Amino acid sequence: MSDRFKAETEEDLQRLRKMLRKVTSGDEQAVRRRLAKKDEARILDLACGDCREAEVLTDFLADLKEPGDERLVKLTGVDVRAREIADANLRFGGKKKLQGKPGTRECDFFTGDASKLDGHEELGEDFDLVFMRHQNYWNGAKTWEEIYDQALNKLDEDGRLIITSYFDKEHQLALEAIQRLGGELIKSEFNPETRELITEGKSVDRHVAIFKRKK
Ligand SMILES: C[S@@+](CC[C@H](N)C(=O)[O-])C[C@H]1O[C@@H](n2cnc3c(N)ncnc32)[C@H](O)[C@@H]1O
C-alpha cells in the first residue's frame, strides 16, 4: 500500500467520522437511550469489502454510550469477496481495547451473500446500527434491494441504518428504494469535503443518509 493511498484512506476515514456525527446530530439521544438498555452495542456492516471503516464505526457507537460505560461494541462484517474479508479479519478481527476510551471492541467478518442473511439465524435481528459504505444500487438493483431489505430486517426497533454513496443519482435511487422497503429517512447530508475520484461525479462518501424502520 503506497504512502499516498494510506494518507488518502486515513483522511477519508476522518471525514467519515465527521459525517457520522453530522447525520446523527439531533438524533443522538434516541440512540443513546437505546444503547443504555443493552448488554452490548452491535453493528452490522453489509458489503463491507475490507472494512477499513471498522474502527470508525466501533468508535462512533462507543462515543454514543454514557461516559465510563465499558460495555462491548461488537461489529460483524459481511461481503461476498473472500479476499477482502480475509484482509478485514487480519487487520481488525478479534477483541481489542478501544483506543483513548473505556471499553472493548470485537470484530468478526464472514464471506457471504448479504442478500441472503436469513440463513444466518445466529446473527439475530437486534443490531443498533446497520451500515453500508458505498452501496452499489446501480450495479444490480434487484440484489441491492434484497440487501436493503435484509438490512432493515436486522435492525432492532429503534436501531439505525446508515448508508453512504459514491454518486448523486445512485444515492437518490437508494433513498427511494429503502423508503419503499420500509425505511424512514431521518436525514441525508452531502459531504462537503468528499474526495473526488477519477470517474466524473464519483467521490468518497459523497452522501451519507440515516434511516430508522417505519413503525
Ligand atoms: C462499491 S463496493 C464497497 C465496498 C466497501 N464497503 C467500501 O466502501 O470500500 C461494493 C461491495 O459490495 C459487495 N457485494 C456485492 N454484492 C454483494 C452481496 N450480495 N453480498 C455481500 N456483498 C456484496 C462487493 O463485493 C463490494 O465489496
Ligand as a Chemical Component Dictionary entry (heavy atoms), coordinates in Angstrom:
data_LIG
# 
_chem_comp.id                   LIG 
_chem_comp.type                 NON-POLYMER 
_chem_comp.pdbx_formal_charge   0 
_chem_comp.three_letter_code    LIG 
# 
loop_
_chem_comp_atom.comp_id 
_chem_comp_atom.atom_id 
_chem_comp_atom.alt_atom_id 
_chem_comp_atom.type_symbol 
_chem_comp_atom.charge 
_chem_comp_atom.model_Cartn_x 
_chem_comp_atom.model_Cartn_y 
_chem_comp_atom.model_Cartn_z 
_chem_comp_atom.pdbx_ordinal 
LIG C1  C1  C 0  -18.649 -0.401 -4.043 1  
LIG S1  S1  S 1  -18.038 -1.758 -3.131 2  
LIG C2  C2  C 0  -17.961 -1.087 -1.484 3  
LIG C3  C3  C 0  -17.052 -1.862 -0.588 4  
LIG C4  C4  C 0  -16.785 -1.196 0.774  5  
LIG N1  N1  N 0  -18.000 -1.075 1.544  6  
LIG C5  C5  C 0  -16.112 0.152  0.576  7  
LIG O1  O1  O 0  -16.724 1.194  0.841  8  
LIG O2  O2  O -1 -14.943 0.166  0.165  9  
LIG C6  C6  C 0  -19.464 -2.812 -3.072 10 
LIG C7  C7  C 0  -19.226 -4.072 -2.277 11 
LIG O3  O3  O 0  -20.412 -4.860 -2.313 12 
LIG C8  C8  C 0  -20.031 -6.212 -2.250 13 
LIG N2  N2  N 0  -21.199 -7.019 -2.646 14 
LIG C9  C9  C 0  -21.860 -7.010 -3.818 15 
LIG N3  N3  N 0  -22.902 -7.860 -3.787 16 
LIG C10 C10 C 0  -22.898 -8.421 -2.538 17 
LIG C11 C11 C 0  -23.731 -9.368 -1.889 18 
LIG N4  N4  N 0  -24.778 -9.933 -2.497 19 
LIG N5  N5  N 0  -23.428 -9.718 -0.621 20 
LIG C12 C12 C 0  -22.362 -9.161 0.022  21 
LIG N6  N6  N 0  -21.550 -8.264 -0.553 22 
LIG C13 C13 C 0  -21.816 -7.886 -1.820 23 
LIG C14 C14 C 0  -18.843 -6.273 -3.187 24 
LIG O4  O4  O 0  -18.084 -7.432 -3.009 25 
LIG C15 C15 C 0  -18.119 -4.984 -2.822 26 
LIG O5  O5  O 0  -17.179 -5.204 -1.791 27 
# 
loop_
_chem_comp_bond.comp_id 
_chem_comp_bond.atom_id_1 
_chem_comp_bond.atom_id_2 
_chem_comp_bond.value_order 
_chem_comp_bond.pdbx_ordinal 
LIG C1  S1  SING 1  
LIG S1  C2  SING 2  
LIG S1  C6  SING 3  
LIG C2  C3  SING 4  
LIG C3  C4  SING 5  
LIG C4  N1  SING 6  
LIG C4  C5  SING 7  
LIG C5  O1  DOUB 8  
LIG C5  O2  SING 9  
LIG C6  C7  SING 10 
LIG C7  O3  SING 11 
LIG C7  C15 SING 12 
LIG O3  C8  SING 13 
LIG C8  N2  SING 14 
LIG C8  C14 SING 15 
LIG N2  C9  SING 16 
LIG N2  C13 SING 17 
LIG C9  N3  DOUB 18 
LIG N3  C10 SING 19 
LIG C10 C11 SING 20 
LIG C10 C13 DOUB 21 
LIG C11 N4  SING 22 
LIG C11 N5  DOUB 23 
LIG N5  C12 SING 24 
LIG C12 N6  DOUB 25 
LIG N6  C13 SING 26 
LIG C14 O4  SING 27 
LIG C14 C15 SING 28 
LIG C15 O5  SING 29 
# 
